Structures are given as structure tokens and as C-alpha cells.
Amino acid sequence: MTDDPTATRAFRVAYDGREYAGFQRQPHATTVEGTLLRALAEHGILDRGDGPTHATPPAYAAAGRTDAGVSALAQTVAFAAPDWLTPRAFNGHLPGSVRVWAAADVPDGLHATHDAVRRTYRYHLYAPARGDGDADRDHAVDDDRVRDALARISGEHDFHNLTSDETGTVRDLTATATREDDLLVVEVSAGGFPRALVRRLVAAVRAVGRGATDRSLIDRLLAPEPVPGEIGIGPAPPEPLVLWDVSYGDVSFEVDSEAAESARVAFGERYRDARHAAAATGAIRDRIAGRD
């Protein structure tokens, strides 16, 4: 382990979660956290004898534990780091799917999990506007119904019917939606989130927006009584979900321009690869539908 002078530093981490079994390290799976710790071991910051799946730097913690398939723009890890460990240096042993792009010197004792005051997620829901002549009818939604459902969800509620957690289910959150062409970007902010809450929330709102269920479902899910299994809401797919921001009050992150450019290029390449794959499957769909 390095003997260089250290100070507590927080790092912003962006990642494409599609190829990872979640953020939290696991002994027999590829995770984002395991990838970060392995990079620190390659840098000599961790004792290799303990193995990167077991060792962590002093004072290490992360802002959240995203599920398998979930991506992040501003996942945050904080630990006692040597002075030379800038975001661009951190990236030297990371794959293109994980990029550190900003950092902040923070007070000793800051805990990346417990000291976060606000977390924001964005879910990029494929949901063409109802009434669009070219809309995919199976996924089209009424924007007004979606926004009404989100307004009902906003505020302080006990979300026990939208999570598998048994405690910590009362949250004060804000939920809004912004249309971007065929996508509705659903943004949800709170101090913290019970397990799968955002994805179940999106699934409920999507059902209301499509007219598959009445708006009263939202009120039923927020009621004190447990909902029976036949009207329970399962989580929406994880891939469109992004941990968008984590706030630490007065902490101000400085963007590393070189690291940020590296992230822009890496994620641009991954976006193009995904578009190419989508173009191929789209062509098959159109041919079968007789459009070509």
C-alpha cells in the first residue's frame, strides 16, 4: 500500500451498468465497485494481499448501491486518497464503461452514504405521446395522466407497497416528467430510496399513462393497507435508469477536463454501438411489417 500523504477525497463516477451485476462488490460477479477497487489495487493504493473484492481504502464508502443494469452519472465514492490520485489518474486502470470525471476534497469523516442529503434518479421511459400518428400504440402514454400520477406520488408518503423493504419506507420525494421526443424522462429526488422504489414507481405511472389502470391505483399504492398480490406492481426494467445526482450540501466538485473528455468519448462510442444494434433489429421489424 502506498505511503503517500492522503486526504479524504470524493470522486464522481459515471458507468454503463448494462454489463455489471450491480454496483456493490460480490465475490463471484463483475460489479462496478469491484472494478473500482481493482483499479485502486493496480495503483498500489490497496494491499493486493487482501484482494480487491475484500479490501477498501480507509474511510471508504459509496453514495448508493445501484442494481444490476442500472447506470450512473454521479455515483460518488469517498475515501482517504493520495494527493496524486486525480480523476484522470484513477481512469488509468479503469475500462471505458467506468469513468471518474470529477473530484472534491472533503472534510475528514465525510461518509459518502450517510452524508448525502439528496439523491436524484432519471428513468428514460420509452413512451411516445398518445395521439402521435406514428406512435407505438403498445407503449404510447397520455402525458397528462403521467404527470397527474407523479403529482400524487410527490410529497411524504409511506411507500411500503412499492418496495420489498420492510423498514425505512417513509420518504419525502419529488417526481416530475419531461418529454424528449419518444421518451419521457421521469426524474425522482429524495434523501434516499428503499429497494427498487424508483423502478416500481415508474411501472405504476406507466400503467396509468397507458390507460391500463385507473389513476386511483396510485392512491391505493400509497394507502396504509398492503395491496394484494394480484394488483402489486413489479419493477420496470433497470437499463433505462440512471443515478443522476448526489448532493452533499456545501461540497463542490471540480470537473477534471481531461477525464471528462475521456468519459464523453467512451460513452459516445457505447451509444453508437447501441444505435447500430438497434438499427439492425429495427430493420428486421420493418421488413416483417412489410414496410420495406
N, C-alpha and C positions, 0 to 999 in steps of 0.2 A: 504494500500500500504506500502511496506517495506521502512524503513528509512535508510537502509544500504548505505554506500558510493557507489557511482556509477561512471562509466566512460563509454564513448562511446565504444561499442564493436560490431564487425561484426561477424556473425555466418554463416557457411556454412551448408546448409540444403539439404539433399537428400530425395526424396519422390517418391513413386509409385503413379502416377497420375490417374491410372485407376479407382479408387473408389471415386475420388473427382470431384466436379463441377468447377474445375479450381483452381488457386492459390488465387485470390482476394476474400476477405470475402464477403459473401452475407447473407442477413438476414434469408433466408429460405432454405439454401442449405449447404451441408457439403463441406467445402473448406480447402485447406492446410493452408491458412493464419488464418482462423477461428480456426483451430486446434492448431496452434502455439500460438495464443492469449489466447485460453482457457487454454493451459498449463501454460502460464505466470500468468494467474489468479489463477490457482491452486497453483502456487509457491508463491502467495501473492505479486507479482510484479505489478499487475494491481488492480485497485479498483473494486471489484466484484459488487459494486452497479451500475456501468455503464454497466456491461455485456460485455463479451469478444468479441461480434460482434461489439461493438461500441468503446471500449476503446483501446488505444495504449500507449505504454511507451513513454516517452519524446524522441524526435528526431528520432522516428521510421520511417523507410522506407525499401522497398524491391527492389531487383535488377530488377525484372520483373514480369509480370502478365501472367503466362502460362495458356493456355486454358484448358478446361475440357479434361481429359485423358492424358495430356502431363506430363511427369515425369521430374525429375531434379537430377543432381548430385551436382551442385554447386549454387543452388539458394542462395541468400545472403540477410540476414536481419541485419540491424544495428540499435541500439538504446542505450539509457543510461541504462546500466545493472549493478546490484550489483556485487561486486567482486566475490562472491561465485558462480555466475551462469556460470559454465563451461559447455561445450557441454554434458558431462555425466550427470550433474545435470539437464540440460534442458530436456534430454531424459526421466527423471524420470516420467514425466506426458504426454509423447507422445506415440502414438501407433507405432507398428512395421513398418507401412507404411510410417512414417515420422521420420527421424533420423538426428539429428545435430551431425556433426563429426569433425568440426574444428572451430577455432575462432581466431580473431586478435583484439588487442587493436588498435584503430584508432583515428585520431585527432578529437576533438570535432568539430562538424559542418559537418563531412562527411555525405553525403546523398547517401544512397545505390542505389538509382535510377539515380540521375543526375551525380554522380561522377564516375560511371562505365565507363571505357574507351574502353572496348571491351567485347562483348558477343559472345559466341560460342554455336551453337546447333549441335547436331548429330541426323540424321534420319537414323534408321536402316531399310533399304528398302529390303523387300524380293524380290530378283531379281536374280535367277540363271543365270549363264553365258550362252549366246546363243552358241550352239554347244555342250553343255554337253548332252550326250545321255540320262541321267536320268532327265534332266531339266523339270520343269513345263512349258510347252510351253506358257501357257497363261500369265506367269509372266517373262519369260526369256528376258534378255536385251543384247544388244551389248555394251560391256564396252567402246569401243572407241567412240561410239555415245554419251554415257552418259558423258564421260569426255570432249568431244568437246562441248557439250551443257553447261556444267559447266564452261568451259573456256570462253564461250561467255558471261555468266552471271557475271563472276567475273569482278571487277572494279567498277567505279562510274556510276550509271545509275539512271534514274527515273523509279521506279518500280510501277507506278500507275496502271498498268494493272494486277498486281499480289497482290493487296491488296484492301480492301474496304475502307481504309483510304483515305481521300481527301487532307491531308496535311502531310508534313514530309515524302514524298515518295522517295526522292533522298537519296541514300545510296551508300557508297563505301564498297563493301563486297568481300570476298574471298570464293570460293566454290570449294571443291575437293571431290573425292570419293576414298575409299579404299575397296577392295574386301576382305570379310571374309566368305569363303565357299559360301553359298547360299544368303548371304547378301551383299548389297552394303551400306557401311556406308558413307552417304553424310554429310560432315562437312561444315558448313556455319558460317562465322565470320563477324561481323560488329560492329560498335559502338552502334547500336540499330536497331530494326526491326519494320516496320509497321505491322499491324494486319495480321496474317496468312501468312506472306510473305514466310517463310521457307516451309510451307506445300504446298503452291501453286507452289513454285519453284520446289519442289520435284515432284509434279504431272506433271509439264511440262517436266521436264527432263526424267521422267519415260516414258511418251508418246513418246518422241524422241527415247529413248533407245530401246523401243519395236518395233519401226518402224511404230507405229500407226499414226505418223505425220512426216513431213519433218523437218530437222534441222532449216529451215528458220522460223519456229514458234517462236523460241527463239528471233530472231531479230524482229519479228512482235510484240512480247510482250514487248520488250524494246523500241519500237518506241514511238514518242510523241503522235500519234493518238490513241484514245481509240479503243480497239478491240470490234467488235460486239459480242453480247451475244452468238451466236452460236459457236464461237471459243474461248470463255472465258475459263479459267482454274479454276476449283474448287479445294479446298484444299485436300491434301492427308489425310488419317486417322491420328488422333492425337496420338494414342498409341505408335507408334514406335519413337516418337520424345522425345529428352532429352535435357534440358538446361544443357550443358556440362561444361561450364566455364564462369566465370565473372571476369574480371581483373580490379584492382583498382590502377594501377601504382605501387607505391612503397610498397603497403600493402602486408605483408607476413602473411599467415595463418599458425597457428600451429595445427597440427593434434593431437587430443586427442585420444591416442591409445585405451583406453577402449571404448570410444564412437564409434570409427571407427570399432572396432571388433564387437560391438553390431550391427552396420549397416550392416557389412558383413554377419553376421548370419541371421539377419532379411530379407535381400534381397535374401540371398541364399534360405531361406525357401519359399519365394514368387516365386522364379524362379523354384524351384522343383514343387511347386503346379501347376504352369502354364505348365510345361513339362508334368505332369501327365494328365492334361486336354487335352493337345494336343495329347498325345499318344492315348487316348480314341477316339477322333474324327478321328485321322489318321487311327486307326484300322477299324472304320466304313467305311471310304473312301476306304481302300484297299479291304475290303470284297465285297463292291458293285462293285468295278472294277474287281473283280474276281482274285485278287492277292493272296487270301488265301482260 
